[in-house]
Amino acid sequence: MGASFEEQTRITLANLERILRSGGASLHDVVSVTVYLADENDWGAFDAIYRTVFQPPYPTRAVVGAQLRGILVEISAIAALAAER
C-alpha cells in the first residue's frame, strides 16, 4: 500500500476498478461511494483525485472519519447494472 494519502487513494480506486471489472461492471456503474478517512482534513485531496477517476454525474458520496489502523483511506462502493431482459 502506498505511503502517502494520495498514493493510497489512487491504489484503492484502482483496486475498486479491478474488482468491478471482475464482476462485469465498471466505474461508470457505481451509484454510491462511502469513503472512510483516517484524517478528515484529507477530504480536499480525496475529492481532487475522485474527480479524475469518476465522471459527472458523480456517484453519491458519504465521507466518514474513522480509525483505520494505519490505513489512510478505505472506500466502499455500490454499482448497479441493468437487468438483462
Secondary structure as a PSIPRED ss2 file (coil, helix, strand):
# PSIPRED VFORMAT (PSIPRED V4.0)

   1 M C   1.000  0.000  0.000
   2 G C   1.000  0.000  0.000
   3 A C   1.000  0.000  0.000
   4 S C   1.000  0.000  0.000
   5 F H   0.000  1.000  0.000
   6 E H   0.000  1.000  0.000
   7 E H   0.000  1.000  0.000
   8 Q H   0.000  1.000  0.000
   9 T H   0.000  1.000  0.000
  10 R H   0.000  1.000  0.000
  11 I H   0.000  1.000  0.000
  12 T H   0.000  1.000  0.000
  13 L H   0.000  1.000  0.000
  14 A H   0.000  1.000  0.000
  15 N H   0.000  1.000  0.000
  16 L H   0.000  1.000  0.000
  17 E H   0.000  1.000  0.000
  18 R H   0.000  1.000  0.000
  19 I H   0.000  1.000  0.000
  20 L H   0.000  1.000  0.000
  21 R H   0.000  1.000  0.000
  22 S H   0.000  1.000  0.000
  23 G C   1.000  0.000  0.000
  24 G C   1.000  0.000  0.000
  25 A C   1.000  0.000  0.000
  26 S C   1.000  0.000  0.000
  27 L H   0.000  1.000  0.000
  28 H H   0.000  1.000  0.000
  29 D H   0.000  1.000  0.000
  30 V E   0.000  0.000  1.000
  31 V E   0.000  0.000  1.000
  32 S E   0.000  0.000  1.000
  33 V E   0.000  0.000  1.000
  34 T E   0.000  0.000  1.000
  35 V E   0.000  0.000  1.000
  36 Y E   0.000  0.000  1.000
  37 L E   0.000  0.000  1.000
  38 A C   1.000  0.000  0.000
  39 D C   1.000  0.000  0.000
  40 E H   0.000  1.000  0.000
  41 N H   0.000  1.000  0.000
  42 D H   0.000  1.000  0.000
  43 W H   0.000  1.000  0.000
  44 G H   0.000  1.000  0.000
  45 A H   0.000  1.000  0.000
  46 F H   0.000  1.000  0.000
  47 D H   0.000  1.000  0.000
  48 A H   0.000  1.000  0.000
  49 I H   0.000  1.000  0.000
  50 Y H   0.000  1.000  0.000
  51 R H   0.000  1.000  0.000
  52 T H   0.000  1.000  0.000
  53 V H   0.000  1.000  0.000
  54 F C   1.000  0.000  0.000
  55 Q C   1.000  0.000  0.000
  56 P C   1.000  0.000  0.000
  57 P C   1.000  0.000  0.000
  58 Y C   1.000  0.000  0.000
  59 P C   1.000  0.000  0.000
  60 T E   0.000  0.000  1.000
  61 R E   0.000  0.000  1.000
  62 A E   0.000  0.000  1.000
  63 V E   0.000  0.000  1.000
  64 V E   0.000  0.000  1.000
  65 G E   0.000  0.000  1.000
  66 A C   1.000  0.000  0.000
  67 Q C   1.000  0.000  0.000
  68 L C   1.000  0.000  0.000
  69 R C   1.000  0.000  0.000
  70 G C   1.000  0.000  0.000
  71 I C   1.000  0.000  0.000
  72 L C   1.000  0.000  0.000
  73 V E   0.000  0.000  1.000
  74 E E   0.000  0.000  1.000
  75 I E   0.000  0.000  1.000
  76 S E   0.000  0.000  1.000
  77 A E   0.000  0.000  1.000
  78 I E   0.000  0.000  1.000
  79 A E   0.000  0.000  1.000
  80 A C   1.000  0.000  0.000
  81 L C   1.000  0.000  0.000
  82 A C   1.000  0.000  0.000
  83 A C   1.000  0.000  0.000
  84 E C   1.000  0.000  0.000
  85 R C   1.000  0.000  0.000
